[in-house]
């Protein structure tokens, strides 16, 4: 099961029919979907692609601020007004996908589509993707979901990139959420005046793994262009408790 949370300004019962209509309008014939529970219940359930099920549950309370504070105030790249807007949320939907598939990326694409449909149906404030500790405004989530595909994965919706100043004075970059996709987290330390470019570098690296699998070994190289060579190490994380990570060495 994979899940995300939709932030609501007020408690709104999930409307399975509205979500189904939005899902079909967005995805066309990509999924064979149908309602399996009546609209107006506290939980709306949709069958999506055979055995896969999406359940949308109303929680008439806000997500605890202790869970949202970090992504809203220190790691947010998608939503400049995240703190102000998230504090307005008085309820939330839990959107959960239950699947028998072992395709992690496919499941998260499917969940992204379902969440986007619920956001559009409810006029939500935004989305909290807990596995990657990411908050995104409704507009940003809908825009990224509309483009999402195997060729253009919405990784900024799924993965946080933390940026901290290291003791050396360089910047330390670390992903959070790559393990949910089935890979080691990614880290590197670098003196840079273009952090957004380096965040993009990490996401391109992670997209490559999502496309090809965990094919980059210890000592291999990676580059976004034919001439770029970044060495990759399998090394202990600089953060306690994270185990072995991909360490990019420039």
C-alpha positions in Angstrom: 0.0 0.0 0.0 1.2 3.5 -0.8 -0.5 6.7 0.3 -0.5 10.5 0.3 -2.6 13.1 2.2 -4.7 15.9 0.7 -4.9 19.0 2.8 -8.4 20.5 3.1 -9.5 23.8 4.4 -12.7 22.2 5.9 -13.9 18.6 6.2 -15.2 17.4 2.8 -16.6 13.9 2.4 -14.8 12.0 -0.4 -17.0 12.0 -3.6 -16.1 8.8 -5.5 -18.1 9.8 -8.5 -16.4 13.2 -8.8 -12.9 11.6 -8.3 -13.7 9.0 -10.9 -14.8 11.7 -13.4 -11.7 13.7 -12.8 -9.5 10.6 -13.1 -11.0 9.6 -16.4 -10.9 13.1 -17.8 -7.2 13.3 -16.9 -6.0 9.8 -17.9 -8.5 8.9 -20.6 -8.3 5.2 -21.2 -5.1 4.7 -19.2 -7.0 2.9 -16.4 -10.1 0.8 -16.3 -11.7 2.4 -13.2 -15.1 2.1 -11.4 -16.7 3.0 -8.2 -17.0 0.2 -5.6 -18.6 2.2 -2.8 -21.4 4.7 -2.7 -20.7 8.4 -2.9 -21.2 10.4 0.4 -19.6 7.7 2.6 -16.7 8.6 4.9 -14.6 6.4 2.6 -14.9 6.2 -1.2 -13.3 3.2 -2.9 -12.4 2.9 -6.6 -11.3 -0.2 -8.4 -8.4 0.8 -10.7 -6.8 -1.6 -13.2 -8.2 -5.0 -12.0 -7.1 -5.8 -8.5 -5.7 -2.4 -7.6 -7.9 -0.4 -5.3 -7.9 3.3 -4.3 -9.5 4.3 -1.0 -10.1 7.9 -0.1 -10.8 8.5 3.6 -11.9 11.7 5.4 -9.9 12.6 8.5 -11.8 15.6 10.0 -8.7 16.8 11.8 -5.5 18.5 10.5 -2.3 16.6 9.9 -0.3 17.2 13.1 1.9 20.3 12.7 4.9 18.3 14.1 4.7 16.3 10.9 4.3 19.2 8.5 6.6 21.8 10.1 9.8 20.4 8.6 8.7 20.2 5.0 6.8 23.5 5.2 9.6 25.5 6.7 13.0 24.0 6.0 12.9 21.7 2.9 10.2 23.2 0.8 11.1 23.9 -2.9 7.6 23.8 -4.4 5.5 26.1 -2.3 6.8 29.4 -1.0 3.7 30.0 1.1 3.6 26.4 2.4 3.6 27.3 6.1 0.8 29.9 5.9 -1.4 27.7 3.6 -0.9 24.4 5.5 -1.8 26.0 8.7 -5.2 26.8 7.2 -6.0 23.0 6.8 -8.6 21.8 9.2 -9.0 18.3 7.7 -7.4 16.0 5.2 -8.1 13.0 3.0 -5.9 9.9 3.1 -5.6 8.6 -0.5 -4.3 5.0 -0.4 -3.5 2.7 -3.3 -3.5 -1.0 -2.6 -1.8 -3.0 -5.3 -0.5 -6.5 -5.9 2.1 -5.2 -8.4 5.8 -5.1 -7.6 6.2 -2.1 -9.9 7.0 0.7 -7.4 7.2 3.4 -10.0 4.0 2.4 -11.7 2.2 2.3 -8.4 3.3 5.8 -7.5 2.3 7.2 -10.9 -1.1 5.6 -10.3 -1.4 7.1 -6.8 -0.3 10.5 -8.2 -3.2 10.4 -10.7 -5.7 9.4 -8.0 -4.4 12.2 -5.6 -4.6 14.8 -8.4 -8.2 13.7 -9.2 -9.1 14.1 -5.5 -7.4 17.5 -5.3 -9.3 18.7 -8.4 -12.6 17.3 -7.0 -12.3 18.9 -3.6 -10.5 22.3 -4.3 -7.8 21.2 -1.8 -5.0 23.4 -0.5 -2.2 21.0 -1.3 -0.7 17.6 -0.9 1.6 16.0 1.7 3.6 13.0 0.2 4.8 11.5 3.5 7.2 8.9 2.1 9.4 11.7 0.7 8.4 14.4 3.2 7.2 16.7 0.5 4.5 19.3 0.5 3.2 20.7 -2.7 0.5 23.3 -3.5 -2.6 22.1 -5.3 -1.6 24.0 -8.4 2.0 22.6 -8.4 0.7 19.1 -7.8 -1.9 19.2 -10.6 0.6 20.7 -13.0 3.2 18.0 -12.3 0.6 15.2 -12.4 -0.7 16.4 -15.7 2.8 15.9 -17.3 3.7 12.7 -15.3 4.7 9.7 -17.2 7.4 7.0 -17.3 9.5 9.5 -19.4 8.8 12.4 -17.1 8.5 11.2 -13.5 7.2 13.8 -11.0 10.1 13.2 -8.7 9.8 16.6 -7.0 6.4 15.5 -5.7 7.9 12.2 -4.3 11.4 13.1 -3.1 12.8 15.9 -0.9 16.3 17.2 -1.5 17.8 18.6 1.7 20.5 21.2 1.4 22.6 22.1 4.4 25.8 24.0 5.0 28.6 21.6 5.8 31.4 22.3 8.3 33.8 22.7 5.3 31.7 25.6 4.1 30.4 23.6 1.1 26.8 22.6 0.6 25.6 19.2 1.6 22.8 17.7 -0.5 20.8 14.6 0.5 17.6 13.0 -0.9 14.8 11.7 1.3 12.3 9.4 -0.4 14.6 7.4 -2.8 14.3 4.3 -0.6 10.5 4.4 -1.1 11.2 4.1 -4.8 13.5 1.1 -4.2 16.9 2.7 -4.2 19.5 4.0 -1.8 19.4 7.6 -1.0 21.7 10.0 -2.8 24.2 12.4 -1.2 27.0 14.7 -2.1 28.9 17.7 -0.8 30.0 20.5 -3.1 30.9 24.1 -3.0 28.3 25.6 -5.3 26.5 28.9 -6.1 23.9 27.1 -8.1 22.0 24.8 -5.7 19.0 24.4 -7.9 21.2 23.1 -10.7 22.7 20.6 -8.3 19.2 19.5 -7.1 18.3 18.9 -10.7 21.5 16.8 -11.1 20.4 14.6 -8.2 16.9 14.2 -9.6 18.3 13.3 -13.1 20.5 10.7 -11.4 17.5 9.3 -9.5 15.4 9.3 -12.7 18.1 7.3 -14.4 17.8 4.7 -11.7 14.0 4.6 -12.0 14.4 4.0 -15.7 17.2 1.4 -15.6 17.1 -0.1 -12.1 19.9 -0.1 -9.6 22.6 -0.6 -12.3 25.1 1.9 -11.1 27.8 0.2 -9.1 30.5 1.4 -6.7 33.1 3.2 -8.7 30.9 3.7 -11.8 30.4 7.1 -13.4 27.3 9.1 -14.4 26.7 12.3 -16.4 23.9 14.3 -17.8 25.9 14.8 -20.9 28.4 12.9 -23.0 31.3 14.8 -21.4 30.1 15.0 -17.8 31.7 12.4 -15.5 30.5 12.1 -11.9 32.0 9.3 -9.9 29.5 7.3 -7.8 30.4 5.6 -4.6 28.4 3.2 -2.4 29.3 4.8 1.0 27.9 5.2 4.5 25.5 8.1 4.8 26.7 11.2 6.6 23.4 11.1 8.4 23.0 8.6 11.2 20.7 5.7 10.6 20.5 6.0 6.8 22.9 3.1 6.0 24.7 3.0 2.6 23.9 5.7 0.1 25.0 6.7 -3.4 27.7 9.3 -2.9 28.3 11.5 -5.9 31.9 12.7 -6.2 32.7 15.6 -8.5 
